[in-house]
Amino acid sequence: MTIQVTKEPINLREKLNELETNKGLKGNEILQAETAQEVRSLIGAGRKNLIINGDMRVAQRGTSFTNPASGAYILDRWRAGIHTTAADGNYTQEADAPTAAEAGTNFVNCLKFTCTTIDTSTTATNRYYTRMHLEGQDIAHAGFGQAGVRYVTLSFWHKHTKTGTHSFGIQSGANNRHYAAEYTQTTSNTWEKATTTLPVDTTGTWATDTNTGLILYFATYLGANYQGTANTWEAGQGYGTANQVNNVDSTSNSMRFTGVQLELGSVATDFEHRSYGEELALCQRYYQRGISNGALGVSVHSTQATFGFRLPVEMRSEPTVSLISGTTLSCDMTHISGAVTWTPTEFRFKSKSGFTGYGAINSYGALGNPIEPKVDNIQADAEL
């Protein structure tokens, strides 16, 4: 038996015209993507931002920091870096950020640095910066220190008083490799976006565990010893370039940042907005306060009490526990009227999930009396 199959003729001219059909901005970007990771980023598949608190919303320690010490944490995950005896400045969380009309996506807060004491010297070792440490296991999939061609892209919004060339640095946690890059503030005190794609370093020492894997530096002012060559990986430490303007040469200067995103691939995608609750939990892996709220203790002696504290989020490592201020914790105690205070003498049995506290109470109570804190005055620190 013979079967005859017929097929409608193809109009080649129409098919060629279809190829010219507008695919839209994202459609064209997807067609031009070189890797699967770029396609995933463009369609918003999976988590992408390696930066925690990049939109500067979480502020467990407070919203204003006057002349903080070098290394002090300010907004969650962000630290001040001050290595000069002259310059000083304040950090604040501000309700100032690019709007949806400006950026295509809405931001609410920024981190603002304001110069309070100037430094116009050219001392080679002086430097001022803002930095963030990223945990090694969170950047391990980028493949730093391994052979092959891969890219990461950093994007952020900035609003600085001083126009001209500014810079940032990406450095290994071992401080033996760095990459410096530049961006420009075109118009004073105006929100502008910076985007830089850089190759993943194939050498150096990059932690892949719970230690610091990568450090991001935003330069404020840099001496010659910490200036790197733009757009190249080099040995040693470098927080920016020699073209970095001096943002601490006048008390009229300020710098603002928000929308900081570091992602795999060579495409800068829209900022990944996570819920506040999720962002807070990510920050609490490194620092927690409010631990005493809801805690319950018991008197173990007429003048002693012990508490058990359970952490809502497992921390990066066994934390350092301390009072936020003062030496006592105000409490309520069953069958005791008046002010009751607990003075901790030891925090022990610590783990990443909780700890106990032992100390003196000022009111005599019977053995086994329940006691509970009235205020938030305990903090746990497992920062990098």
C-alpha positions in Angstrom: 0.0 0.0 0.0 1.3 3.4 -0.9 0.8 6.4 1.4 1.1 9.9 0.0 1.8 12.8 2.4 1.4 16.3 1.4 2.7 19.4 3.2 1.7 23.0 2.8 4.4 25.1 1.0 6.5 27.4 3.2 6.6 31.1 2.4 10.3 31.8 3.0 9.8 35.6 2.9 7.2 35.4 5.8 9.5 33.2 7.9 12.4 35.7 7.5 10.1 38.5 8.5 9.2 36.7 11.7 12.9 36.7 12.7 12.8 40.5 12.7 9.8 40.6 15.1 10.5 42.7 18.2 11.2 40.4 21.1 11.3 43.2 23.7 14.3 44.4 25.7 14.4 41.3 28.0 13.7 39.0 25.0 16.7 40.3 23.1 18.9 40.1 26.2 17.9 36.4 26.6 18.7 35.7 23.0 22.1 37.3 23.4 22.9 35.6 26.7 26.0 33.4 26.6 25.4 31.2 29.7 22.6 29.5 31.4 23.3 31.6 34.5 22.7 34.8 32.6 19.3 33.4 31.3 18.3 32.5 34.9 19.3 35.9 36.1 17.3 37.6 33.4 14.1 35.7 34.1 14.6 36.1 37.9 15.0 32.3 38.6 16.5 31.5 41.9 18.3 33.7 44.5 21.0 35.9 43.0 22.2 38.7 45.3 25.2 37.7 47.4 25.0 40.9 49.4 22.9 40.9 52.6 21.1 44.1 53.5 22.1 45.7 50.2 19.0 48.0 50.4 20.1 49.2 53.9 16.8 48.4 55.6 17.9 46.3 58.6 19.4 48.3 61.5 19.4 46.2 64.6 22.2 48.2 66.2 20.5 51.6 65.5 20.2 54.1 62.7 22.8 56.7 63.7 26.5 56.2 64.5 28.6 59.2 65.5 32.3 58.9 64.7 32.4 55.1 65.0 35.6 53.3 65.7 37.4 51.5 62.9 35.9 48.1 62.3 32.6 49.0 64.1 29.5 47.6 62.6 26.9 50.2 61.6 23.8 49.1 59.7 23.6 45.3 59.6 26.5 43.6 57.8 28.2 47.0 57.0 31.3 48.2 58.8 33.3 51.4 59.0 37.0 51.4 58.2 39.0 54.3 59.5 42.8 54.3 59.4 43.7 58.0 59.9 44.2 60.1 63.0 42.6 63.1 61.3 39.4 62.3 59.5 36.2 61.3 61.1 32.5 61.0 60.1 29.0 59.9 61.0 27.0 57.0 59.5 23.2 57.1 59.4 20.3 55.2 57.9 18.4 57.7 55.8 14.9 57.7 54.2 16.5 58.8 50.9 16.7 56.4 47.9 16.0 56.1 44.2 12.3 55.8 43.5 10.6 53.5 41.0 10.3 56.4 38.5 14.1 56.8 38.7 15.3 53.2 39.0 12.5 51.1 37.7 12.2 49.6 41.2 11.6 51.4 44.5 14.1 51.7 47.3 13.3 53.3 50.7 16.6 53.6 52.7 20.2 54.3 52.1 23.4 54.3 54.2 24.8 57.8 54.4 28.3 58.8 55.4 28.9 62.5 56.4 32.4 63.9 57.0 32.7 65.6 60.4 36.5 66.1 60.6 38.7 66.6 57.5 41.9 65.0 56.3 43.8 66.6 53.4 47.1 64.7 53.9 48.7 62.5 51.3 50.0 59.9 53.8 50.4 56.6 52.0 48.9 54.5 54.8 45.8 56.6 55.5 42.5 55.3 54.3 38.8 55.5 55.0 36.2 53.2 53.6 32.9 51.2 54.2 33.1 47.5 53.8 31.1 44.2 53.9 32.5 40.7 54.6 30.9 37.8 52.7 31.0 34.3 54.2 33.1 31.8 52.2 30.4 29.2 51.7 28.1 31.8 50.2 30.6 32.7 47.4 32.0 29.2 46.9 29.8 28.5 43.8 31.4 31.5 42.0 34.6 29.4 41.8 37.1 32.0 43.0 40.7 30.6 42.9 39.8 28.0 40.3 40.7 27.8 36.6 38.2 28.8 34.0 36.5 31.9 32.7 33.6 33.2 34.8 32.2 36.6 35.8 30.5 38.4 38.6 28.7 41.7 38.3 28.4 44.4 41.0 25.7 47.1 40.7 24.6 49.8 43.1 23.1 53.2 43.4 25.2 56.1 44.7 24.6 59.8 45.6 27.8 61.7 46.6 28.4 65.3 47.1 31.8 65.2 45.3 31.6 64.6 41.5 34.3 62.8 39.6 36.0 59.4 40.0 35.1 57.2 42.9 36.2 53.6 43.3 35.6 50.3 45.1 37.6 47.1 45.7 36.9 43.4 45.9 39.4 41.4 48.0 39.9 37.9 49.1 39.3 37.1 52.8 43.0 36.1 53.0 44.0 39.6 51.8 46.2 38.2 49.1 44.2 39.2 46.0 42.3 42.3 45.0 40.4 43.9 42.1 39.9 47.7 42.0 37.4 49.4 39.8 36.1 53.0 39.2 32.7 54.6 38.9 31.7 58.3 38.3 29.4 60.7 40.2 28.4 62.9 37.3 26.0 65.3 39.1 26.4 66.3 42.8 23.9 64.9 45.2 22.0 63.0 42.6 21.2 59.3 42.6 23.1 57.5 39.8 23.7 53.8 39.1 27.0 52.1 38.7 27.6 48.7 37.2 30.9 46.7 36.8 31.4 43.2 35.5 34.7 41.6 36.5 36.3 38.2 35.9 36.4 35.7 38.7 40.0 35.5 40.0 41.7 32.1 39.2 44.4 32.4 41.8 44.7 33.4 45.5 43.2 32.0 48.6 39.4 32.1 48.9 37.7 30.5 51.9 34.7 28.3 51.2 33.6 27.7 54.8 32.2 29.9 57.5 35.2 32.3 57.5 35.4 35.4 55.3 35.6 34.5 51.7 35.3 38.0 50.0 35.4 41.6 51.2 33.7 44.5 49.3 35.2 48.0 50.0 33.6 51.3 49.0 36.5 53.8 49.2 36.0 57.2 50.8 39.7 58.3 50.8 42.8 56.2 50.0 46.5 56.6 50.6 48.9 55.2 48.0 49.6 51.9 49.8 46.0 50.8 49.2 45.5 52.0 45.7 45.2 49.3 43.0 45.3 49.3 39.2 41.8 49.6 37.7 40.2 46.6 36.2 42.8 43.9 36.9 43.4 41.3 39.6 46.6 42.0 41.6 48.3 40.5 44.7 47.9 42.0 48.1 45.4 44.6 49.4 43.6 47.3 47.4 40.5 49.2 48.2 40.2 51.4 45.1 42.4 53.3 42.7 44.7 56.4 42.6 41.9 58.4 40.9 39.7 58.2 44.0 38.5 61.6 45.1 39.0 62.7 48.7 35.6 62.6 50.4 37.0 63.7 53.7 38.5 67.0 52.6 35.4 69.0 53.6 32.7 68.7 56.2 30.2 69.5 53.4 30.9 66.1 51.9 28.6 63.1 52.1 28.2 59.8 50.4 25.1 57.6 50.1 24.7 54.0 48.9 21.8 51.6 48.4 20.7 48.8 46.1 24.0 47.0 46.3 23.9 43.7 44.4 26.7 41.2 43.6 25.6 38.4 41.3 27.1 35.7 39.1 27.3 36.3 35.4 28.1 39.3 33.2 24.6 40.8 33.3 23.4 43.4 35.9 19.8 42.4 36.6 17.2 44.3 38.6 17.8 44.4 42.3 16.5 41.4 44.2 14.0 42.7 46.8 13.6 40.2 49.6 11.0 40.5 52.3 12.1 42.4 55.4 11.6 39.2 57.5 13.9 37.2 55.2 16.5 40.0 55.2 16.4 40.3 58.9 16.9 36.5 59.4 19.9 36.6 57.0 21.4 39.4 59.2 20.6 37.5 62.4 23.0 34.7 61.4 25.7 37.2 62.3 24.2 39.4 65.0 21.0 39.3 67.2 19.5 41.4 69.8 16.1 41.2 71.5 17.1 37.8 72.8 15.9 38.5 76.3 12.3 39.2 75.1 10.2 36.2 76.1 13.0 34.4 78.0 12.2 32.7 81.2 14.5 32.0 84.2 14.4 30.6 87.7 16.0 31.5 91.0 18.5 28.8 92.0 19.5 30.5 95.3 18.0 33.3 97.3 20.3 35.7 95.5 21.1 33.9 92.2 19.1 33.2 89.1 19.7 31.4 85.8 18.1 31.9 82.3 17.9 29.9 79.2 18.0 31.8 75.9 16.9 30.3 72.6 18.1 32.1 69.5 15.4 32.5 66.7 18.0 32.0 64.0 21.0 29.7 64.1 24.2 31.8 64.1 27.3 31.4 61.9 29.3 30.3 64.9 29.1 30.1 68.7 28.4 33.8 69.5 29.9 36.2 71.9 27.2 37.2 74.4 27.0 40.4 76.3 24.7 43.1 77.7 24.0 45.9 75.2 24.4 48.5 77.9 25.1 48.7 81.6 25.6 45.7 83.9 22.1 44.6 84.8 18.9 43.4 83.3 15.5 44.6 84.7 13.2 41.7 85.5 9.9 40.6 86.9 9.9 37.9 89.5 7.0 35.9 90.9 6.0 36.8 94.5 8.5 39.8 94.5 7.3 43.3 94.3 9.4 46.3 93.3 12.3 46.5 91.0 14.2 43.3 90.4 17.6 43.3 88.6 19.7 40.5 87.4 23.5 41.0 87.0 24.9 38.3 84.8 28.3 36.9 85.8 28.6 34.2 83.1 27.0 33.2 79.8 27.7 29.5 79.3 26.6 26.3 77.5 26.8 28.4 74.3 26.0 27.0 70.9 24.9 28.4 67.6 21.3 28.0 68.7 21.2 29.3 72.3 23.0 29.7 75.6 22.3 30.1 79.4 23.1 32.9 81.7 23.9 32.8 85.4 24.1 35.7 87.8 23.0 37.6 90.9 19.5 39.0 91.6 19.1 42.0 94.0 15.8 40.7 95.6 15.7 37.7 97.9 13.5 35.0 96.4 12.5 31.5 97.2 14.3 28.7 95.4 12.6 28.0 92.1 10.8 31.4 91.7 10.2 32.1 88.0 11.9 35.3 86.7 11.6 37.0 83.3 13.3 40.0 81.7 11.4 43.2 81.1 13.7 44.8 78.6 15.8 44.0 75.5 19.4 44.3 76.8 21.3 41.2 75.5 23.1 40.8 72.2 24.8 37.8 70.5 27.6 38.5 68.0 29.0 35.9 65.5 30.2 38.5 62.9 33.0 37.7 60.4 
